[in-house]
């Protein structure tokens, strides 16, 4: 039985850590809504967002980020589900070795590979293209996604799989019509995480693409800071615009995301 003093202590600790976590966010938001010029009338200035959107060309940058995110998340999800099903439900020669080799994509940071990758893609004429931005991120995301989905498929109900087999379902039908609908929370959690990492990726677009038409939103924010303005209000407004899609997606899918994280922790 938890005493009242222990409960109050727990709440106090939670409030403290929540305050520490939310303070930078609230500071950026308050700066984004504050007037840019000293002596301006009013406490709230929403025109900062429109001005930052126009000056920083965030419409073009966020459209590029959206295309990259859709391609990376879509391909990573399909490949990860199929690879996770293979490693989680099948036993074949070298499966453990192949799986641990695949995990190098999680353990080796992109910073250690991006320069070598650039010189590999340059002779093929793939640098400064959408392919050079998307495919390295797909490879990284598939490594994590395979690890994540393998854990789900290994813990899935054997009885359900055997029942599907008795009904004449093959591997393809068992995967997409039985296990994938059951694993919606786990797949949703993977999608949110991959989307967040892809949207916030900075180094790979910076190295692989020099064209302004291929700049992603985080890269555009960095150029906006250096080229367009030194004002903190416009910069905070631009940062808010860049972070907004991730926040909106999480708010929409938070129930499935939290459920997937909790189920993964329990398993």
C-alpha positions, 0 to 999 in steps of 0.5 A, a space after each residue: 500500500 502506497 502511503 500519501 507521502 510517497 504518492 506526493 513525492 512521486 507526483 513532485 518528482 514527475 512535475 519536476 521532470 515535466 517542468 524541465 522537459 517542457 521549459 525549452 518548448 515553452 520558451 521557444 513558443 513564447 519567443 515565436 509569438 513575441 514581437 520581433 521589433 522592440 517597442 512593438 505593441 501587443 504581447 502576441 505576434 502571429 505574423 512571425 510565422 507567416 514572415 518566417 514561412 515566406 522568407 525561409 521558403 519553408 513551403 518548399 523545404 517541408 514539401 521535400 521533407 514530406 516526400 522523403 519521409 513518405 518514401 522512407 517510412 513506406 519502404 522501411 515499413 514494408 521491408 521491416 515487416 517482411 524481414 521481421 517476419 522471416 527472422 521472427 518465425 522462420 529458422 534457416 541456415 545463417 539466420 542469426 548471423 545475418 540478423 546480427 550483421 543487419 543490426 550493424 545498421 543500428 550500432 554504426 552511426 551515420 557520421 562514420 559512413 556518410 563520407 564513404 557513402 558519398 564517394 560511392 554514390 558520386 561515380 554513379 551520378 546519384 549524389 544531389 538526387 532524391 535517391 541519395 537522400 532516401 536510400 541511406 535512411 531506408 537502410 538505417 530504418 530497416 535495421 531498426 525496423 527489423 529488430 523491432 518487428 522481429 521481437 513482435 513476431 517472436 512474441 506473437 501467438 503461436 496458436 493464431 499462426 497454427 490456426 491460419 496454417 490449418 486453414 490453408 494460409 501460406 506465409 504471405 497470407 498469414 503475415 498480411 492478413 493475420 499478424 499485421 492487423 494484430 500488430 497494429 500498435 507495434 507497427 504504428 510505434 515503428 512508423 512514428 519513430 522512423 518518421 520522427 528520425 527521417 523528418 529530423 535528419 540533417 547530416 545525410 541531406 546536407 552531404 548528399 544534396 547541394 541543390 536548394 530544391 532538395 533541401 529538407 526542413 531541418 536543413 532549410 532551418 539552418 540556412 534560414 538562421 545563417 542567411 535570412 535573419 538573426 532575429 530570435 522570434 522569426 527563428 523560433 517561429 521557423 523552428 516551430 513550423 519545422 517541428 509541427 508535423 512530428 507533434 501533430 502526427 504523435 498527437 494523432 497516433 499517441 494511443 497506438 504509439 503508447 500501447 506499442 511502447 508498453 507492449 514492447 516493454 512488457 514483452 
